[in-house]
Structures are given as structure tokens and as C-alpha cells.
């Protein structure tokens, strides 16, 4: 990342909306990119994906996934050992806002609704989810929903295929509102879930660890110190530790915080 070649166009660059992209690097060096695209009409947003190979010089065919996409919920992408995944929020009949997963191997994708949350909303919630893939090929998902009850909650699920089992709850609104979830898994199968936790006066970053590949999670811990901390994300460092990043409000400026977290400590 010290220097970069000139940028290239990776999609049909027409005067349409293409936004909220996700990106991931595979072990082969290929780059997987997905985005929300309105080439079929402003009222027909869809999720598209392509693979860039040849050290960033060869752009593959664009793949369109089925169904309407929630136009402002971010797309998440992951890749590992020949497996690639894209996660987005779909819009089904009756304005159902369920998460959809496309899982691919060898360029062929299986697509499935992650879970029927039953969340109906007449507008875009601007809240998506995140996907990660472990070294063993297991796929890990985390997402925001309000379900049939209208109560904000963060859900988690894991599987080797696009068919996900019943999710488990990472957090739900009990005096505060969980939001903006992120997920990462290291080579030991340890999983870190992070999210923003908000009240009327304070916003904190919380984290839960799993030592058994997401079968069970420890209790939530607060890892931020500022009164207003928001928009967290998490990834894995080469040594297996987790790297958590978030923003903090220190008036009149915004700071970006980077924190290494060792699940063994």
C-alpha cells in the first residue's frame, strides 16, 4: 500500500447510480468487488459483483444477483481459499428487509435469504451487515434487524453453505440501541463481533469474543472510552490479533481510533 497504480473502471460506467461498494482480497491476489447498481432503472437497484485479477489489470465479467437490493444498506464482501461471499439487504414483497447471501466457489454462486427476520419498513434503514470467511471455509455473518417486534437487535449465524441455521442474538435494545455491527475470524477459529451501542447521551463500542468458531460467545465488553464513539469495524492482523477501528467525537474534531485486541488477554 505504499504506492498505487492508476485506477481502473471495473463496472459499466454509465450515468447511473453505483454505490456502497464492498471489496476483499483473495489469497490468490484477486480482488472481489461488489456494489449496488441501478442500470435497470432507478427503482430497480440490484447487487453486482466482479473479480479483478492480473494484479489489478484484468476485470472479469459482472455478475448480477437476483432480487431487489435495499438501496442504502452497505454491501459486504469476503474471500478466502477459493470461496467468496457477498452480503446485502434485499427488498422482498411487502417491503420485507431480509439479508441475502451469495456464496461462490469457482465462479458459481449459490444465493439464499439468510433468515426471515420479518422486518417490514417503507424506507431504507441504512443498516446492513458484514460477512467473514474462516480458514476452514466457514462463513460468518452478522447483521442488524428490527424483526417483527420492531426492537433493534444484532444477529449472528455461521455455515459452510449459503443455507444458514437459526441465528443467535449478539445484542438487543435494553435501554440502549445496538447498531453498525462488524465481524472477523482469525486462523484459530476465534471470532470477534463488534458494534455501536447508543443511548440518548452516549455512544460506545462493544465487543464479544467466541473461542469456538461462533458456537458460543462471551459477555459484551466496552472497548471505547469517549462519550461519543461510533462506526466500528474489525479485521485480523497477520499475528492473529484483532484490529478494531472506530471514530470518536472530540469537539471540534473527529478522531479515528485503531486498537489491537488479543482474545487471549
N, C-alpha and C positions, 0 to 999 in steps of 0.2 A: 503493500500500500504506500510505499514511499513516492512512487510516481505512477502515472496512468497514461495509457494510450488515448488518442482522441475517441470520443464517444461514438457509438453507432446506433442506428434506429433498429429496434427489434420488433416493431409491430407495423401494421398498416397505418401509416402516418397521415390519416385524413382529418379534415376539420370536424372531429367528433370528440367526445369525452373518453379519455383513457386515464385512469387514476387509481389511487390507493393500491399501488403495486407491492408485491412481496417478492423476495429474492433469497436464494440459497445456493451454496456451492457444494457440488457432489465431490466424492472422493476422487473421481476421475479428472477433476478440474473443470468439468462442465458446470455451467451456471443455469439454474432453473428460475424462470421469472414468470409471475402471474399478475394479472391486473383486471380491473373492471372496465368494460368496453361497451360503447353504445352504437357500434357500427350498424346495428339492425334497427335503430330508432332510439330517440331519447327516452321513450317509455319502455324500452326492452333491454335494459342493461344485463350483460352476461359476463361470466368469468372466462378469461382466455389464459393460456399457458404456452410458453415456448422454451426451448433449450438452446443455449448458446455454447458452442464448442470451439475447438481450434484456438484455445487461449483467447477467447473473446472475439474471434473473427468470423465464425460461421453461425448464422442464425437459422434455427430449424423451423419447421412448419408450425404455424399457430394452431393450437388445439382449443376448440370451444367446448365448454362443459354445458350440460343441459340445464334448463330451468332459468327462471329469472333470478338475478342477483340483487340483494339489498344494496342500494347504490352507494351508501356512505359507510358501510361496515368494512373494515380493512380486511384484505386478503392476507393469509399467512401461508408460507411455503417452507418445506423442509426436504432434505435429500441426504441419503446415506447408502453406500454399498449397493447401487443399482436400483434402489427404491426411492421414489419421490412422491410427495404429497402436497396437496393444496387444500386449504380450509377456508370456507367463506359462508356468509349467511344468505340463505336462499329466501325467496318470497313465494309461498305457495298460495293456492286458492283460499280466499278468506283472510288474506294478509297474515298468514302464519309465518313466523320468522324463525325457522329452524336452521341449525348449522348443517352444512353439506361438506362431505369429504370426498376428494378424488385421490385414489391411491394407485400409483403406476409402477410397473416393472417392465423394462424392455420397451418402453414407449406405449404400452397398452394400459389404459386406466379403467379401474372399477370405481363407480360413483354411487354414493349412498347418503341418505339423510342420517346424521349421526344419532339423533334422538328426537322423538316427537315431544318437544317441550310444551306445545300447546300455547305458545306466546303469540297473541294477536296484537298488532299495532298498525295504526293507519299511517304511520310515517317511519322514516329510517331512524333507528336508535343510536347510530354512530358508535356501536359497540359490537365488536366481533369476537374472535377467539385466536388461539395460537396452536400450532402443531409442531411436534418434535419427533424425530426418529432415533431410536437407540441403536447401538452397535449390533444388537441381535435382530434388528429388523422390526422390533415392536414399535407401534405408532402411539403417541401420547397426545391427547387433546385436552384443552381447557377452554372454557367459553363462559360468556355472560348470558343470562336469560332472566326473564321475569315470569316464565311459565304461565300456567292457568290462574295462579293466585295473584299475580301482579307484584310478587315480592322479589326484589333483586337477589340473585344468587350466582355463585361461581360453581360450575360443574366440571368434573374430570372423568375421562374414560380412556381405556387403552385396549389395543388389539393388534394382531398381526395382519388383519384384513380390514377392508372398508366397513365390514359389519361390526359395529361397536356394541358392547354389552351395556346394561343399565349403568348410568353414570353414578358417581359418588359425589357428595356435596363437599366442596372445599371450604365455602363460607356462605353465609346468607345474612340478610339485613336483620340485625337485632340491636337496634339503637344506633347503628351506623350502616353505611351502604358500601358493599364491596363492588369494585369496578376495575376495568382495564387489566385483565389477567394475562400472565405470561407463564411459559413452561419451558424447562430444559431438562435433559437427561445426560449423565456422563457415562463413561465406559464401564463403570462399576454397577450400572443399573440404578444409581441414586437419582432421584427426581426432585427438582426444586420448582415449586409453584409460588409465584409472586402476584400481588395485586395491590390496588389502591383501596384504602379504606377511608371513607369520608363521613364527617358529621357536619353540622352547620358551621362549626368554627375551626375544625382541624382536618387535615388530610395526611394520612400516614401510609407507609409502605409495609405490607405484611408478607410473611413467607412461611411456607410449610415444607418440610422435607419428608421424603419417603426413602427408606433404605432397602426396600424390597420390590423395586420396579413399579411402584404405584399401586401396590395391593393395599397398603395402609399408609397413613400419613401421621406425622407428629402434630403437636399442638401449634397453632399460629404464634409467630413471634413478630414483634415490630422491629424493623431494622433501620428506620429513619429517625431523625431527631428534630428536624424542623417542624414548625407549626403547619406549614403547607408543603407537603411532598406529594408528587403526582407523576403519572405516566411512566410506570416502571417497565422494565424488560429484563430478561435474564438469558445468559448463554453460558457455554462451558469453556474454560481456559484449557490450554494444552496439558496442564498438570492435573486436570480433573476437578479443580475447584470451580465454583460457580461465580460468574461475574454479573452483578446486578447493577443496573443503571436506572436513575430516575432524575427528575427535576425537583428543585426546591426554590421556593419564593423567598428571596432576601431583598426586600424592597430597598431600592428601586430596580433591582436586577433579578434575573433568574439564573441559578447555578445548576450545572449538570454534575451529579454525584456518581462516581464509579466505586463500587465496593466489592472486594473479593470475599467470598464466603466459603469456608471449608465445612462440609457437613459433619466431619469427624470431630470438630471442636465444640 
